[in-house]
Amino acid sequence: MAQDLETTLLRAFVTAVRTGSISRAAAAMAQSQPALSLQLRKLERTVGQPLLHRTPTGVTPTPAGEVLLPYAERILALTSQALAGTREAVAGHCGIGLMEDLTVAPLPEALAEFAELHPQATLEVLTLPGPEMAKAFSDGRLHVALFDTAYLPEPPRWTVRMPLAWAAAPKFDIAQDPLPLIMFSQPCRWRPSILDTLDRAGRKWRIVFESTSLMGIQAAIRAGLGVGALIPRGNLSGLKIRPPGLPGLPDIELGLVRRPGFDGDPLVDAVDALLRQLA
């Protein structure tokens, strides 16, 4: 007899992977850590395989977890869209501001499915540096933005913490001294915390490559030019994530803001719910 995948369990799994920690996932979902752990164990029993590697420093998906993750995210996104679609017609134009790091999988697939469900809706996604994103929001071009809280023009409706992780090519020598770094070009609010982390750990470093593009950063890391700090999501095949020998990196906080006057707008509500599921 076929078994169903409960959305509550899938949400616990996705949140644990995205936050990199069961304790952080429990806090994000307003649950106790034991309750969330029980949900994860139940999902693993349903699937029949371990889904998470558990270590004292956090959790990472197993090979089975990597396979399940995009399906789980799509199921959650479709559930949210289906609920929104049965309540009110979704139509019109919505400008969405996102960090480039959030435009990788599974967001493109989720937006494509959103468009199929709501053919009368038009979505425009902008990826801009922080100051330009804030200006686009203030100018009224964006209806909703999920971005670094430091650049938000008003208090966020909700926030999410995301882990930063070191990424390196498989054969890259972490022991190099000074450590070659691949960094996002200024303005980048991650840079001080990344460099401070290395300084506190006593690691000498030098910046060998900079880019404003996520694709450029990933290409340089894959080429073995140095190590970089990324939000571990999307297709990172061919990269070593969290290679041993480097200090752990701090989380970053993102927040969502909506244009004033659009409370209760069916389209903006649906996009808000979609981003909340995928963040």
N, C-alpha and C positions, 0 to 999 in steps of 0.2 A: 504493500500500500504506500503510495507516494506521500511524503511529508511536506508540509508547507513551511516556508521560511517566514517567521513572524517579523513584522516590521520593527517591533520594539527591540527584538534581539539584534536585528541588522543595524539599527541606529546605535545601539551600544557598541557594536563591533566597529562601525565606521568612526565613531567618536573616539574610541580608544586608539585606533590607528592614527588618526589625524592629530591627536594631542600627544601621542607617543607615551602615554602613561594612563594606567587605570585610575589612579587617584585624580588626575586632572580631568579625565573623562567623567568620573563620578561627580566632580564639582560642576562641570559644565552642564550635566544633565540633572542636577539637583537631586542626586541619589547618594546613598551610602556606598562606600567602596565594596563591602561584602555583597550588597544587592547587585551591583553591576557585574561583579565577578561571577555570580550565579547565572546571570543572563548570558555571559560569554561562554560559560561551561555548557549551558543548555544549547546554545547555538552550535558549539563544537560537537555535541552529541548528535544533534540533528544532521549535521554535515557528515559526521563520521570521521573527522580528521582534526588535529590541532590547527588552530587558525592564528595563534599568536605565540611568538617566542617571548617568554617572561624572564626578565633579568632584574637585578636590584635597581638598575637605572631607568627602566621603562619597558615598553613592549614594541615589538616590530612584527609585521606579518610573516607567517610561514609561507612556503610556496603555495599551499592551498589557500591561505589568506589573501595572497596577491591575486589569485584567480577570482576569489569571491568578491574582492573589494569593488571593482567597477560595476559588477552586477548589483551589489548591495546599494551603491550610491544611485544607480539608475532606478531601482525599485523604490527607494525613498523619495526620489525626485518625482517619479510618476505618481506615487501615492498623493503627494502634496498637490500636484497639478490636477489630478483627478478630482480631489475634494474641492479645489477652487473652481474647476470647470463645471461642477454640478450645481454650484451655488449662483454664479452670475456669469453672464457673457463677458469674455475678456477681449477687448478690442482697443485700438489706438496705438500710440507711439510711446515707448519708454526708453529713455537714455540711461544707461547703466555704466557706472564708473568702477573699474576693477584694477587692482595691481596685476601686472603682466603675469606674475607667478600663479594667479588664480585662473588664468585663461586656458591652462593646459587641461588634459583629461582629468575628470570626466565632464567638465563644464561644457565643452563644445557639443558633445553628444546630448547632454541634457537640454541645452538651448535648442538644438535641432528638434528634439522630441517636443519641447515646449511649443515651437513654431508649428509643428504638425497638429498639435492639440488645439492651438489657438491661431488659426490662419488669418484672423482679422487683426492680429497684433503685430506690430513692427518693433523690433528690438535693435538698439544701437549700443554697442559696447565700446567704451573708450578706455585705453590704457595710457596714462599720462604720469609724469613725475608728480610728486606730492603737491607742490605749490600750484602747478597747472591744473591738477584735479580739483583742488579747492576752488580755483577761479571758475572752472567749468560748472561746478555745482552752484556757486554764487550767481553766475550769469544765467542760470536757469536751463542750461543745456542738459543737465542730468536730473533724472527723477529720483534715482537711488544710487548710492555709492558705498562700496565696501572697501575700506582703505585703512592705512595707518592712522591710528587715532590722533596722532600729533597734528595731522593736517586737516582733520575734520572741522568744518566751520561751526559746528554746534554739537552738543552732547549726543552720543550715538543712541539709537534705539536698542541695540544689543551689540555685544562684543564677543569675540572669540580669540583665544590664544592659540597660536600655531608654533610648533617647534622649528627651530633652525637646525640644520644638520650639515656637517662637513661632507663634501663629496669629492672624490678623487678618481682618476683612472686606475684600473686594476693593478697596473705595474708601477704606479707612482710611488716614489720613496718618501714616506712620511718623515723620515729621519733627517732630511736635508736641513742644513743650517747655514744661513737663515731659511725659513720656510717660505717657498714661493706662493704668493697669494693671488687669486683671481677675484676681483671685486667689481661691484656695480659702481658706475661713475657717480660722482657727486651731482645733485644732492641725494644721499642715501643715509638714512638714519640708522641702518644696521651697522655701518662701518665702525663707529666708535665702540660699540659693545663687543663686536668681533675682535677688534684690535686689543681692547682692554682685557678680554678673556685670555688672549695669547700672552700679553704682558704679565698678567697675574700668574700664569703658568710658567713663566720664565722662558718662553719660546721666542727666539728672535725671528723676525719676518721681514719680507720685502714684497711690495706689490709689483707683479710682473705683467699684469694684464687688467685692463678696465674696459667696461662696455656698458651702454645704456640698455642693451638688449639681453633678455633672458636666453635667447637662442645663441647669442654670441658668448655669453658666460658658459653655457653648457658645452658649446663646441670647444672652447679653450680648455675646459676641465677634461673632456674626452681626449683631447690632443696631448694631455699630460704636461701642460705648461705649469700647472700648480694645483692647489686645492681651493675650493670655494665653498661658501655657505649658501645653502638653498633651503627652501621649504620643500620637504620630501613628498612631492606629489607629482602626478603625471608620469610620463614615460622616462624613467631614469635608468633604463636598461643599459648595461655596459659601464655603469659607474659603481664604485664602492661607496655606500652610504654609511656614515659614522665609522670610518676606518679607525682601528685602535691606535692609540698613541697621541691623540689630540684631545684637548680639554673639551668638555661639554659646552654647548652654546646656549645662551638664554632664549626664552620664547619671545615672540613678537606679538603684539596685540593689535587686532584689526577691529574696526567698528563700522556699523552700518548707519547711514543717515538717509533721510528721505526729504524730498523737497516739501517745504511747508505748503499746506493746502491740499495735499494729496492723500490725507488720511481717508481710508475707506475706498480709495480708487481700486476697482477690481484688478486692473492690470498691474499696478504697482504692488498691490497686496500679493498677487501671484508671484511676481518676480522676487519680492522680499522673502516669501516662503521658500522659493527655489534656492536662493542664495543661502538661506539659513540651513537648509538640508545639506548643501554641498560645501559649506565653509569648514 
